Amino acid sequence: MAVSHEIKSQLAKLLATEDLVVEHRHVDTAQFDVHNRVLTLPLWDRASSTVYDMLVGHEVGHALFTPDEDPPEGIPHQFINIVEDARIEKLMKRKYLGLAKTFYKGYSELSDQDFFELEGQDISAMNLADRVNLFFKIGNHVDIPFHNDQENNIIKMIIDCETFEEVCDISKKLYQYCKGHQENDKEKVIDIPQQSQGGGSTGSSDDSDSNQSVEPEDGESYGGTAEQQHKPQENSSKDDPIESVDGEPEVKTADSLESKLKDLINSNSTRNTYVELPKLDLDTVIASNEDIHKLIDKTFIRSQKKSEDWSRENNYSSINLFESVDDNYLKFKKSANKEVNYLVKEFECKKAAESYARATTSRTGVLDCSKLHTYKHNEDLFRKVTTLADGKNHGLIFILDWSGSMSHVLEDTIKQLYSLIWFCKKVSIPFDVYCFTNEWKRPVYDYDNNKYIPADIRPHYEKKEGLLAVDNDFSMMNILTNKVSSNELERQMLNIWRVVSYYSSSGQYSIPEQLGLSGTPLNESIVALHQILPKFQKENKLQKVQTIILTDGEANHLAHHVIVDRSWETDPYIGTRRLNPDTFFIRDRKLGRTYKVHYEWNKFTDSLLQNLKDKFPDVNFIGIRVLNPRDANSFIKKYTEIDEYEKVYAGWKKNKSFCIKNAGYDAYFGLSSTALSQNTNFEVSEDATKSQIKNAFVKSLRTKKLNKKVLGEFISLVV
């Protein structure tokens, strides 16, 4: 059965009782970065589930119990590692009793498969470090001998070891013991006299004491068998335990285990890649509110002047290009008044209810004279005071999709946005409205000076390998904000209404080229929210911020940066490469979490949203999707399972709206564009028939019911 890396990652996080960053990579050995809290696991796809769990449990032991400090110098790492392994595995089995069985079965399996390469080996002839390593890993399955009290004392010290300081102290003693016996064994080999063919000694009788071989005491055996001890050193076998690298003793069983564990790695498995979000520079990302409306004003003035000049040249009376559009805006504002008042009423009611729910009542210590007559049966005769908790400061950030596919629903979407803005103004909630676009930074023609102005395209961040890529032409246009005066806000809303009307009805006036509908950098805007949200909250001193994204579709996966060596350049080039879904993970080091990248475009956005929700747990992320009725079916299928689909679609057919709670958003509202465009006022002509009056009344009630249901759910999230 294939190993599920996601399940093993969750196991590691649960065992560690923290959101470790767990990465499954093509590496030879498991590693834990104690400082950055990153656990890197090899792709042990050939390991059994038990062995995999044991290896994960072992590495989590380092995460929990190995301190973030450098070990003392002068002690080989292998010696510290085998003692620390024994300590952390003991602590893990103590913390999680069920792991004892996992370690027992896992090491039994490794022992049966000879992962320590003991076949044909004399364990008693191994140095103490090797026998210590075997004792604490497979001592339940293989008999491990110890030769004297000094060795037994070291074993007892390791068993009783509780702290890393003790680990370092015991490791030093273990190393010195092995080092000392290695030198003794070498001396034994060097001091053995040359034997003649007859077996006689070549040395004189006076030197016989120094040339005698020293017999091990108390059954000790260092340096191999008796035959090996009497061979010259240069002819010793490479398997002789006194052999070492650079004169230092080795822990061969540790090397064998490490080598065998590499065989569990599936070299043919797909390589996992982990990417992180770049930190964007908002000065290059955000197009300021002031610059946007200066450009719009300038363009509209030029359009009107051009129309007047043409009328004068052709003897026509001058007309106001915006008269019809502006009238429609005023009509909509009047019709939306009831909806806005309903929002305000719901908000104030829910806000008051929340405040009373957190109210506290206390005694004043002053007698309540109105209760004195009840003194015989009432002990509570004191006045009470109720203290209402202060309400939270709220704020709203709106993200509007300014892509080409929005053209057919942009006007209906703007109507929803404006209703919410008027609501914010009435209840004094700070807000900012951003449109995401790829068109703001483009070369434009300067009509006043008759020349093109080149695009001001600066990088939003320093490019590094392993970062998600955000194109330099991406911008967030701050089209509306509460920071301006009420009159200025009204003028700006009219400006945006005119721009939107241009797309819906092909107005006779011009709009700025920079406000052209573009691609769909939705995912880039979610990345930018990591900087926009805290900035907005800090500037307005807010306790609660909500983010509302109004969009009509999904966006492509983001690319990621890679280093590319190009033959014609001396320095490495940082380019971009498309993500290969199912092998990529978004990593957040600060949170200690990873998010799997899926094939579906909407699920990639969901992963980015989930990261935002984890980063800002007090923020609700609300999606509003204005849909053509023909698009509702496919949209609902994208975000629901089979059982839920039927329920949601039935609600859509009945109410022309729905709310999905299991998408990346806290709530994803789907609204019918045709239902929203209907007038909620009950208006009929004077000569209307009974049937016409009835139909108009039913349609009015249905639209009001739709608005109240959706708006009620929206307010419950905002409060």
Secondary structure as the mmCIF struct_conf table of DSSP 4:
data_model
#
loop_
_struct_conf.conf_type_id
_struct_conf.id
_struct_conf.beg_label_comp_id
_struct_conf.beg_label_asym_id
_struct_conf.beg_label_seq_id
_struct_conf.end_label_comp_id
_struct_conf.end_label_asym_id
_struct_conf.end_label_seq_id
HELX_RH_AL_P HELX_RH_AL_P1 HIS A 5 ALA A 16
TURN_TY1_P TURN_TY1_P1 THR A 17 THR A 17
BEND BEND1 GLU A 18 GLU A 18
STRN STRN1 VAL A 21 ARG A 25
BEND BEND2 HIS A 26 HIS A 26
BEND BEND3 ASP A 28 THR A 29
STRN STRN2 GLN A 31 ASP A 33
TURN_TY1_P TURN_TY1_P2 VAL A 34 ARG A 37
STRN STRN3 VAL A 38 PRO A 42
TURN_TY1_P TURN_TY1_P3 ASP A 45 ARG A 46
BEND BEND4 ALA A 47 ALA A 47
HELX_RH_AL_P HELX_RH_AL_P2 SER A 49 PHE A 65
BEND BEND5 THR A 66 THR A 66
BEND BEND6 ASP A 68 GLU A 69
HELX_LH_PP_P HELX_LH_PP_P1 ASP A 70 PRO A 72
TURN_TY1_P TURN_TY1_P4 GLU A 73 GLY A 74
BEND BEND7 ILE A 75 ILE A 75
HELX_RH_AL_P HELX_RH_AL_P3 HIS A 77 LYS A 95
TURN_TY1_P TURN_TY1_P5 LEU A 97 GLY A 98
HELX_RH_AL_P HELX_RH_AL_P4 LEU A 99 ASP A 112
TURN_TY1_P TURN_TY1_P6 GLN A 113 PHE A 116
TURN_TY1_P TURN_TY1_P7 GLU A 119 GLY A 120
HELX_RH_3T_P HELX_RH_3T_P1 ILE A 123 ALA A 125
BEND BEND8 MET A 126 MET A 126
HELX_RH_AL_P HELX_RH_AL_P5 LEU A 128 ILE A 138
TURN_TY1_P TURN_TY1_P8 GLY A 139 HIS A 141
BEND BEND9 VAL A 142 VAL A 142
BEND BEND10 ASN A 148 ASN A 148
HELX_RH_AL_P HELX_RH_AL_P6 ASP A 149 ASP A 160
BEND BEND11 THR A 163 THR A 163
HELX_RH_AL_P HELX_RH_AL_P7 PHE A 164 ASP A 191
BEND BEND12 ILE A 192 ILE A 192
HELX_LH_PP_P HELX_LH_PP_P2 PRO A 193 GLN A 194
STRN STRN4 GLN A 195 GLN A 195
HELX_LH_PP_P HELX_LH_PP_P3 SER A 196 SER A 196
TURN_TY1_P TURN_TY1_P9 GLN A 197 GLY A 198
BEND BEND13 GLY A 199 GLY A 199
STRN STRN5 SER A 201 SER A 201
BEND BEND14 THR A 202 GLY A 203
HELX_RH_3T_P HELX_RH_3T_P2 SER A 205 ASP A 207
HELX_RH_AL_P HELX_RH_AL_P8 SER A 208 ASN A 211
BEND BEND15 GLN A 212 GLN A 212
HELX_LH_PP_P HELX_LH_PP_P4 SER A 213 PRO A 216
HELX_RH_3T_P HELX_RH_3T_P3 GLU A 217 GLY A 219
BEND BEND16 GLY A 223 GLY A 224
HELX_RH_AL_P HELX_RH_AL_P9 ALA A 226 GLN A 229
TURN_TY1_P TURN_TY1_P10 HIS A 230 HIS A 230
BEND BEND17 LYS A 231 LYS A 231
HELX_RH_3T_P HELX_RH_3T_P4 GLN A 233 ASN A 235
TURN_TY1_P TURN_TY1_P11 LYS A 238 ASP A 239
TURN_TY1_P TURN_TY1_P12 PRO A 241 ILE A 242
STRN STRN6 VAL A 245 VAL A 245
TURN_TY1_P TURN_TY1_P13 ASP A 246 GLY A 247
STRN STRN7 GLU A 248 GLU A 248
HELX_RH_AL_P HELX_RH_AL_P10 LYS A 252 LYS A 262
TURN_TY1_P TURN_TY1_P14 ASP A 263 LEU A 264
BEND BEND18 ILE A 265 ILE A 265
TURN_TY1_P TURN_TY1_P15 SER A 267 ASN A 268
BEND BEND19 SER A 269 SER A 269
HELX_LH_PP_P HELX_LH_PP_P5 THR A 270 ASN A 272
STRN STRN8 THR A 273 VAL A 275
STRN STRN9 GLU A 276 GLU A 276
HELX_RH_AL_P HELX_RH_AL_P11 LEU A 282 VAL A 285
STRN STRN10 ILE A 286 ALA A 287
HELX_LH_PP_P HELX_LH_PP_P6 SER A 288 SER A 288
HELX_RH_AL_P HELX_RH_AL_P12 ASN A 289 GLU A 313
TURN_TY1_P TURN_TY1_P16 ASN A 314 ASN A 315
TURN_TY1_P TURN_TY1_P17 LEU A 321 PHE A 322
HELX_RH_AL_P HELX_RH_AL_P13 GLU A 323 SER A 335
TURN_TY1_P TURN_TY1_P18 ALA A 336 ALA A 336
HELX_RH_AL_P HELX_RH_AL_P14 ASN A 337 ALA A 357
TURN_TY1_P TURN_TY1_P19 ARG A 358 ARG A 358
STRN STRN11 THR A 360 LEU A 367
HELX_RH_3T_P HELX_RH_3T_P5 CYS A 369 THR A 374
TURN_TY1_P TURN_TY1_P20 TYR A 375 HIS A 377
BEND BEND20 GLU A 379 GLU A 379
STRN STRN12 PHE A 382 THR A 387
HELX_LH_PP_P HELX_LH_PP_P7 LEU A 388 ASN A 393
STRN STRN13 HIS A 394 ASP A 401
STRN STRN14 SER A 403 SER A 403
HELX_RH_3T_P HELX_RH_3T_P6 GLY A 404 HIS A 408
TURN_TY1_P TURN_TY1_P21 VAL A 409 VAL A 409
HELX_RH_AL_P HELX_RH_AL_P15 LEU A 410 LYS A 426
TURN_TY1_P TURN_TY1_P22 VAL A 427 SER A 428
STRN STRN15 PHE A 431 THR A 437
BEND BEND21 ASN A 438 ARG A 442
STRN STRN16 VAL A 444 ASP A 446
TURN_TY1_P TURN_TY1_P23 TYR A 447 ASN A 450
STRN STRN17 LYS A 451 ILE A 453
HELX_LH_PP_P HELX_LH_PP_P8 PRO A 454 ALA A 455
BEND BEND22 HIS A 460 TYR A 461
TURN_TY1_P TURN_TY1_P24 GLU A 465 GLY A 466
STRN STRN18 LEU A 467 LEU A 468
HELX_LH_PP_P HELX_LH_PP_P9 ALA A 469 ALA A 469
TURN_TY1_P TURN_TY1_P25 ASN A 472 ASP A 473
STRN STRN19 SER A 475 THR A 481
TURN_TY1_P TURN_TY1_P26 ASN A 482 LYS A 483
BEND BEND23 VAL A 484 VAL A 484
HELX_RH_AL_P HELX_RH_AL_P16 SER A 486 SER A 505
BEND BEND24 GLN A 508 TYR A 509
HELX_RH_3T_P HELX_RH_3T_P7 GLU A 513 LEU A 515
BEND BEND25 GLY A 516 GLY A 516
STRN STRN20 SER A 518 SER A 518
HELX_RH_AL_P HELX_RH_AL_P17 LEU A 522 ASN A 540
TURN_TY1_P TURN_TY1_P27 LYS A 541 LYS A 541
BEND BEND26 GLN A 543 GLN A 543
STRN STRN21 LYS A 544 LEU A 550
BEND BEND27 ASP A 552 GLY A 553
HELX_LH_PP_P HELX_LH_PP_P10 ASN A 556 LEU A 558
STRN STRN22 HIS A 560 VAL A 564
TURN_TY1_P TURN_TY1_P28 SER A 567 TRP A 568
BEND BEND28 THR A 570 ASP A 571
HELX_LH_PP_P HELX_LH_PP_P11 PRO A 572 PRO A 572
STRN STRN23 TYR A 573 ARG A 577
TURN_TY1_P TURN_TY1_P29 PRO A 581 ASP A 582
BEND BEND29 THR A 583 THR A 583
STRN STRN24 PHE A 584 ASP A 588
TURN_TY1_P TURN_TY1_P30 ARG A 589 GLY A 592
STRN STRN25 ARG A 593 LYS A 596
HELX_LH_PP_P HELX_LH_PP_P12 VAL A 597 HIS A 598
BEND BEND30 TYR A 599 GLU A 600
HELX_RH_AL_P HELX_RH_AL_P18 TRP A 601 LYS A 615
TURN_TY1_P TURN_TY1_P31 PRO A 617 ASP A 618
STRN STRN26 ASN A 620 LEU A 627
HELX_RH_3T_P HELX_RH_3T_P8 PRO A 629 ASP A 631
HELX_RH_AL_P HELX_RH_AL_P19 ALA A 632 TYR A 639
BEND BEND31 THR A 640 THR A 640
HELX_RH_AL_P HELX_RH_AL_P20 ILE A 642 ASN A 655
BEND BEND32 LYS A 656 LYS A 656
STRN STRN27 SER A 657 ILE A 660
BEND BEND33 LYS A 661 ASP A 666
STRN STRN28 ALA A 667 SER A 672
HELX_RH_AL_P HELX_RH_AL_P21 SER A 673 SER A 677
BEND BEND34 GLN A 678 GLN A 678
BEND BEND35 ASN A 681 ASN A 681
TURN_TY1_P TURN_TY1_P32 GLU A 686 ASP A 687
HELX_RH_AL_P HELX_RH_AL_P22 LYS A 690 VAL A 718
#
